[in-house]
Amino acid sequence: MSKSYRRPLTVALSAALGMLVLAPVVHAGPQSQTMSKQEERARRRAELGQGQQKQEEAKPALYPNATRQAPEAKASPKLMKHLQELQSRYEKDDWAGVIAKAEELAAMPTANAYEKSFAYSMAGNAAANMDDQAKAGEFFAKAVEANGMDNDGHFSTMYNLAIIQFSNEQYAESLKTMDRFLAESKSDKPEHLAFRAGVLANLDRHDEAAAIYKDLVAKNPNDKRLLMNAVAALQNGDKFDEANVLLESAYKRGMLTEKRELRALYIGYMNAQRWDDAKKVIDDGVAKGILQQDADLARDYQILAQNAYMDDKIPLAIELYKLAAPLAADGEAYLNLAKVLDYADRKAEAKAAAKQALEKGIKKPEEANRILAR
């Protein structure tokens, strides 16, 4: 066969190479973002005179820089029994009972702003625990609107509202709530800023999301979750080179320890046509046991093999197809191997590979049969 003739391979490089898009990671669970369930219950018991008030008062504020002036309204003696009953139902995980009592209490003509906020926030947590996210959002919104709790309770509830809106795919509403939350609470906590970035990403405002994530990564270089969120935002914003810089830095520091993380890096290298770098990462991942011998790895080996073939690196292409073929779900990699071996005038090996291709199944068996007929 003339060396100037190239038999087309089965897998087209342009079709096989897709960017790896990682979904932004956002934790969205009610009540757990700013204080634990135990802390929340202790705070509420203290407010109702059932806990160690002095200890609660001595605890640092969650939002020390808040611009909101906390209201002075507290639970009135007249409704204290109702509030304590509400708290008791909550402690017993009686979520339906909590909601019924909260609605009853909030509707009382004598209920003040604090009592309404307290009742609605309890109902919101109860609805969230019942997985009724829509109802939880309604109750949290009412709790914020009543504006009766101290800053810790008020902003924790507002943050929960933003999370519930996010989980309900109400991204514009969630962003509006988060913007208010950050403006009024003046929080600079990474989890709050990262959550806003996640909302922006889901609104396809990837450049803004990436800017926030990159700033957070610069301040928290060892936080892998932030790093991968930044990579996802940059990739979605078509800023592959910037994503590769972050991943490469993390790789050199030994941070990429999972399959999806290594794939993000070496597929980023492939998209940048840095084939040798991609192969080094794959080899390293296989050697360390991070990359498993599976169909994903077979496909990625084939991409590298096809590039080697097109660059006239025939021995390397053969080596890579030999790695890919046993892992692939079908016989297409064996067929490609047979074609490259045939091109290299290694007829006996080409025929053996063609037979294996037919045994595993290929879309065009006539191509393997042509090699076998020579």
Secondary structure as a PSIPRED ss2 file (coil, helix, strand):
# PSIPRED VFORMAT (PSIPRED V4.0)

   1 M C   1.000  0.000  0.000
   2 S C   1.000  0.000  0.000
   3 K C   1.000  0.000  0.000
   4 S C   1.000  0.000  0.000
   5 Y C   1.000  0.000  0.000
   6 R C   1.000  0.000  0.000
   7 R C   1.000  0.000  0.000
   8 P C   1.000  0.000  0.000
   9 L C   1.000  0.000  0.000
  10 T C   1.000  0.000  0.000
  11 V C   1.000  0.000  0.000
  12 A C   1.000  0.000  0.000
  13 L H   0.000  1.000  0.000
  14 S H   0.000  1.000  0.000
  15 A H   0.000  1.000  0.000
  16 A H   0.000  1.000  0.000
  17 L C   1.000  0.000  0.000
  18 G C   1.000  0.000  0.000
  19 M C   1.000  0.000  0.000
  20 L C   1.000  0.000  0.000
  21 V C   1.000  0.000  0.000
  22 L C   1.000  0.000  0.000
  23 A C   1.000  0.000  0.000
  24 P C   1.000  0.000  0.000
  25 V C   1.000  0.000  0.000
  26 V C   1.000  0.000  0.000
  27 H C   1.000  0.000  0.000
  28 A C   1.000  0.000  0.000
  29 G C   1.000  0.000  0.000
  30 P C   1.000  0.000  0.000
  31 Q C   1.000  0.000  0.000
  32 S C   1.000  0.000  0.000
  33 Q C   1.000  0.000  0.000
  34 T C   1.000  0.000  0.000
  35 M C   1.000  0.000  0.000
  36 S C   1.000  0.000  0.000
  37 K H   0.000  1.000  0.000
  38 Q H   0.000  1.000  0.000
  39 E H   0.000  1.000  0.000
  40 E H   0.000  1.000  0.000
  41 R H   0.000  1.000  0.000
  42 A H   0.000  1.000  0.000
  43 R H   0.000  1.000  0.000
  44 R H   0.000  1.000  0.000
  45 R H   0.000  1.000  0.000
  46 A H   0.000  1.000  0.000
  47 E H   0.000  1.000  0.000
  48 L C   1.000  0.000  0.000
  49 G C   1.000  0.000  0.000
  50 Q C   1.000  0.000  0.000
  51 G C   1.000  0.000  0.000
  52 Q C   1.000  0.000  0.000
  53 Q H   0.000  1.000  0.000
  54 K H   0.000  1.000  0.000
  55 Q H   0.000  1.000  0.000
  56 E H   0.000  1.000  0.000
  57 E H   0.000  1.000  0.000
  58 A H   0.000  1.000  0.000
  59 K C   1.000  0.000  0.000
  60 P C   1.000  0.000  0.000
  61 A C   1.000  0.000  0.000
  62 L C   1.000  0.000  0.000
  63 Y C   1.000  0.000  0.000
  64 P C   1.000  0.000  0.000
  65 N C   1.000  0.000  0.000
  66 A C   1.000  0.000  0.000
  67 T C   1.000  0.000  0.000
  68 R C   1.000  0.000  0.000
  69 Q C   1.000  0.000  0.000
  70 A C   1.000  0.000  0.000
  71 P C   1.000  0.000  0.000
  72 E C   1.000  0.000  0.000
  73 A C   1.000  0.000  0.000
  74 K C   1.000  0.000  0.000
  75 A C   1.000  0.000  0.000
  76 S C   1.000  0.000  0.000
  77 P H   0.000  1.000  0.000
  78 K H   0.000  1.000  0.000
  79 L H   0.000  1.000  0.000
  80 M H   0.000  1.000  0.000
  81 K H   0.000  1.000  0.000
  82 H H   0.000  1.000  0.000
  83 L H   0.000  1.000  0.000
  84 Q H   0.000  1.000  0.000
  85 E H   0.000  1.000  0.000
  86 L H   0.000  1.000  0.000
  87 Q H   0.000  1.000  0.000
  88 S H   0.000  1.000  0.000
  89 R H   0.000  1.000  0.000
  90 Y H   0.000  1.000  0.000
  91 E H   0.000  1.000  0.000
  92 K C   1.000  0.000  0.000
  93 D C   1.000  0.000  0.000
  94 D C   1.000  0.000  0.000
  95 W H   0.000  1.000  0.000
  96 A H   0.000  1.000  0.000
  97 G H   0.000  1.000  0.000
  98 V H   0.000  1.000  0.000
  99 I H   0.000  1.000  0.000
 100 A H   0.000  1.000  0.000
 101 K H   0.000  1.000  0.000
 102 A H   0.000  1.000  0.000
 103 E H   0.000  1.000  0.000
 104 E H   0.000  1.000  0.000
 105 L H   0.000  1.000  0.000
 106 A H   0.000  1.000  0.000
 107 A C   1.000  0.000  0.000
 108 M C   1.000  0.000  0.000
 109 P C   1.000  0.000  0.000
 110 T C   1.000  0.000  0.000
 111 A C   1.000  0.000  0.000
 112 N C   1.000  0.000  0.000
 113 A H   0.000  1.000  0.000
 114 Y H   0.000  1.000  0.000
 115 E H   0.000  1.000  0.000
 116 K H   0.000  1.000  0.000
 117 S H   0.000  1.000  0.000
 118 F H   0.000  1.000  0.000
 119 A H   0.000  1.000  0.000
 120 Y H   0.000  1.000  0.000
 121 S H   0.000  1.000  0.000
 122 M H   0.000  1.000  0.000
 123 A H   0.000  1.000  0.000
 124 G H   0.000  1.000  0.000
 125 N H   0.000  1.000  0.000
 126 A H   0.000  1.000  0.000
 127 A H   0.000  1.000  0.000
 128 A H   0.000  1.000  0.000
 129 N H   0.000  1.000  0.000
 130 M C   1.000  0.000  0.000
 131 D C   1.000  0.000  0.000
 132 D C   1.000  0.000  0.000
 133 Q H   0.000  1.000  0.000
 134 A H   0.000  1.000  0.000
 135 K H   0.000  1.000  0.000
 136 A H   0.000  1.000  0.000
 137 G H   0.000  1.000  0.000
 138 E H   0.000  1.000  0.000
 139 F H   0.000  1.000  0.000
 140 F H   0.000  1.000  0.000
 141 A H   0.000  1.000  0.000
 142 K H   0.000  1.000  0.000
 143 A H   0.000  1.000  0.000
 144 V H   0.000  1.000  0.000
 145 E H   0.000  1.000  0.000
 146 A H   0.000  1.000  0.000
 147 N C   1.000  0.000  0.000
 148 G C   1.000  0.000  0.000
 149 M C   1.000  0.000  0.000
 150 D C   1.000  0.000  0.000
 151 N H   0.000  1.000  0.000
 152 D H   0.000  1.000  0.000
 153 G H   0.000  1.000  0.000
 154 H H   0.000  1.000  0.000
 155 F H   0.000  1.000  0.000
 156 S H   0.000  1.000  0.000
 157 T H   0.000  1.000  0.000
 158 M H   0.000  1.000  0.000
 159 Y H   0.000  1.000  0.000
 160 N H   0.000  1.000  0.000
 161 L H   0.000  1.000  0.000
 162 A H   0.000  1.000  0.000
 163 I H   0.000  1.000  0.000
 164 I H   0.000  1.000  0.000
 165 Q H   0.000  1.000  0.000
 166 F H   0.000  1.000  0.000
 167 S H   0.000  1.000  0.000
 168 N C   1.000  0.000  0.000
 169 E C   1.000  0.000  0.000
 170 Q C   1.000  0.000  0.000
 171 Y H   0.000  1.000  0.000
 172 A H   0.000  1.000  0.000
 173 E H   0.000  1.000  0.000
 174 S H   0.000  1.000  0.000
 175 L H   0.000  1.000  0.000
 176 K H   0.000  1.000  0.000
 177 T H   0.000  1.000  0.000
 178 M H   0.000  1.000  0.000
 179 D H   0.000  1.000  0.000
 180 R H   0.000  1.000  0.000
 181 F H   0.000  1.000  0.000
 182 L H   0.000  1.000  0.000
 183 A H   0.000  1.000  0.000
 184 E H   0.000  1.000  0.000
 185 S H   0.000  1.000  0.000
 186 K C   1.000  0.000  0.000
 187 S C   1.000  0.000  0.000
 188 D C   1.000  0.000  0.000
 189 K C   1.000  0.000  0.000
 190 P H   0.000  1.000  0.000
 191 E H   0.000  1.000  0.000
 192 H H   0.000  1.000  0.000
 193 L H   0.000  1.000  0.000
 194 A H   0.000  1.000  0.000
 195 F H   0.000  1.000  0.000
 196 R H   0.000  1.000  0.000
 197 A H   0.000  1.000  0.000
 198 G H   0.000  1.000  0.000
 199 V H   0.000  1.000  0.000
 200 L H   0.000  1.000  0.000
 201 A H   0.000  1.000  0.000
 202 N H   0.000  1.000  0.000
 203 L C   1.000  0.000  0.000
 204 D C   1.000  0.000  0.000
 205 R C   1.000  0.000  0.000
 206 H H   0.000  1.000  0.000
 207 D H   0.000  1.000  0.000
 208 E H   0.000  1.000  0.000
 209 A H   0.000  1.000  0.000
 210 A H   0.000  1.000  0.000
 211 A H   0.000  1.000  0.000
 212 I H   0.000  1.000  0.000
 213 Y H   0.000  1.000  0.000
 214 K H   0.000  1.000  0.000
 215 D H   0.000  1.000  0.000
 216 L H   0.000  1.000  0.000
 217 V H   0.000  1.000  0.000
 218 A H   0.000  1.000  0.000
 219 K H   0.000  1.000  0.000
 220 N C   1.000  0.000  0.000
 221 P C   1.000  0.000  0.000
 222 N C   1.000  0.000  0.000
 223 D C   1.000  0.000  0.000
 224 K H   0.000  1.000  0.000
 225 R H   0.000  1.000  0.000
 226 L H   0.000  1.000  0.000
 227 L H   0.000  1.000  0.000
 228 M H   0.000  1.000  0.000
 229 N H   0.000  1.000  0.000
 230 A H   0.000  1.000  0.000
 231 V H   0.000  1.000  0.000
 232 A H   0.000  1.000  0.000
 233 A H   0.000  1.000  0.000
 234 L H   0.000  1.000  0.000
 235 Q H   0.000  1.000  0.000
 236 N H   0.000  1.000  0.000
 237 G C   1.000  0.000  0.000
 238 D C   1.000  0.000  0.000
 239 K C   1.000  0.000  0.000
 240 F H   0.000  1.000  0.000
 241 D H   0.000  1.000  0.000
 242 E H   0.000  1.000  0.000
 243 A H   0.000  1.000  0.000
 244 N H   0.000  1.000  0.000
 245 V H   0.000  1.000  0.000
 246 L H   0.000  1.000  0.000
 247 L H   0.000  1.000  0.000
 248 E H   0.000  1.000  0.000
 249 S H   0.000  1.000  0.000
 250 A H   0.000  1.000  0.000
 251 Y H   0.000  1.000  0.000
 252 K H   0.000  1.000  0.000
 253 R C   1.000  0.000  0.000
 254 G C   1.000  0.000  0.000
 255 M C   1.000  0.000  0.000
 256 L C   1.000  0.000  0.000
 257 T C   1.000  0.000  0.000
 258 E C   1.000  0.000  0.000
 259 K H   0.000  1.000  0.000
 260 R H   0.000  1.000  0.000
 261 E H   0.000  1.000  0.000
 262 L H   0.000  1.000  0.000
 263 R H   0.000  1.000  0.000
 264 A H   0.000  1.000  0.000
 265 L H   0.000  1.000  0.000
 266 Y H   0.000  1.000  0.000
 267 I H   0.000  1.000  0.000
 268 G H   0.000  1.000  0.000
 269 Y H   0.000  1.000  0.000
 270 M H   0.000  1.000  0.000
 271 N H   0.000  1.000  0.000
 272 A C   1.000  0.000  0.000
 273 Q C   1.000  0.000  0.000
 274 R C   1.000  0.000  0.000
 275 W H   0.000  1.000  0.000
 276 D H   0.000  1.000  0.000
 277 D H   0.000  1.000  0.000
 278 A H   0.000  1.000  0.000
 279 K H   0.000  1.000  0.000
 280 K H   0.000  1.000  0.000
 281 V H   0.000  1.000  0.000
 282 I H   0.000  1.000  0.000
 283 D H   0.000  1.000  0.000
 284 D H   0.000  1.000  0.000
 285 G H   0.000  1.000  0.000
 286 V H   0.000  1.000  0.000
 287 A H   0.000  1.000  0.000
 288 K C   1.000  0.000  0.000
 289 G C   1.000  0.000  0.000
 290 I C   1.000  0.000  0.000
 291 L C   1.000  0.000  0.000
 292 Q C   1.000  0.000  0.000
 293 Q C   1.000  0.000  0.000
 294 D C   1.000  0.000  0.000
 295 A H   0.000  1.000  0.000
 296 D H   0.000  1.000  0.000
 297 L H   0.000  1.000  0.000
 298 A H   0.000  1.000  0.000
 299 R H   0.000  1.000  0.000
 300 D H   0.000  1.000  0.000
 301 Y H   0.000  1.000  0.000
 302 Q H   0.000  1.000  0.000
 303 I H   0.000  1.000  0.000
 304 L H   0.000  1.000  0.000
 305 A H   0.000  1.000  0.000
 306 Q H   0.000  1.000  0.000
 307 N H   0.000  1.000  0.000
 308 A H   0.000  1.000  0.000
 309 Y H   0.000  1.000  0.000
 310 M H   0.000  1.000  0.000
 311 D C   1.000  0.000  0.000
 312 D C   1.000  0.000  0.000
 313 K C   1.000  0.000  0.000
 314 I H   0.000  1.000  0.000
 315 P H   0.000  1.000  0.000
 316 L H   0.000  1.000  0.000
 317 A H   0.000  1.000  0.000
 318 I H   0.000  1.000  0.000
 319 E H   0.000  1.000  0.000
 320 L H   0.000  1.000  0.000
 321 Y H   0.000  1.000  0.000
 322 K H   0.000  1.000  0.000
 323 L H   0.000  1.000  0.000
 324 A H   0.000  1.000  0.000
 325 A C   1.000  0.000  0.000
 326 P C   1.000  0.000  0.000
 327 L C   1.000  0.000  0.000
 328 A C   1.000  0.000  0.000
 329 A C   1.000  0.000  0.000
 330 D C   1.000  0.000  0.000
 331 G C   1.000  0.000  0.000
 332 E H   0.000  1.000  0.000
 333 A H   0.000  1.000  0.000
 334 Y H   0.000  1.000  0.000
 335 L H   0.000  1.000  0.000
 336 N H   0.000  1.000  0.000
 337 L H   0.000  1.000  0.000
 338 A H   0.000  1.000  0.000
 339 K H   0.000  1.000  0.000
 340 V H   0.000  1.000  0.000
 341 L H   0.000  1.000  0.000
 342 D H   0.000  1.000  0.000
 343 Y H   0.000  1.000  0.000
 344 A C   1.000  0.000  0.000
 345 D C   1.000  0.000  0.000
 346 R C   1.000  0.000  0.000
 347 K H   0.000  1.000  0.000
 348 A H   0.000  1.000  0.000
 349 E H   0.000  1.000  0.000
 350 A H   0.000  1.000  0.000
 351 K H   0.000  1.000  0.000
 352 A H   0.000  1.000  0.000
 353 A H   0.000  1.000  0.000
 354 A H   0.000  1.000  0.000
 355 K H   0.000  1.000  0.000
 356 Q H   0.000  1.000  0.000
 357 A H   0.000  1.000  0.000
 358 L H   0.000  1.000  0.000
 359 E H   0.000  1.000  0.000
 360 K H   0.000  1.000  0.000
 361 G C   1.000  0.000  0.000
 362 I C   1.000  0.000  0.000
 363 K C   1.000  0.000  0.000
 364 K C   1.000  0.000  0.000
 365 P H   0.000  1.000  0.000
 366 E H   0.000  1.000  0.000
 367 E H   0.000  1.000  0.000
 368 A H   0.000  1.000  0.000
 369 N H   0.000  1.000  0.000
 370 R H   0.000  1.000  0.000
 371 I H   0.000  1.000  0.000
 372 L H   0.000  1.000  0.000
 373 A H   0.000  1.000  0.000
 374 R C   1.000  0.000  0.000
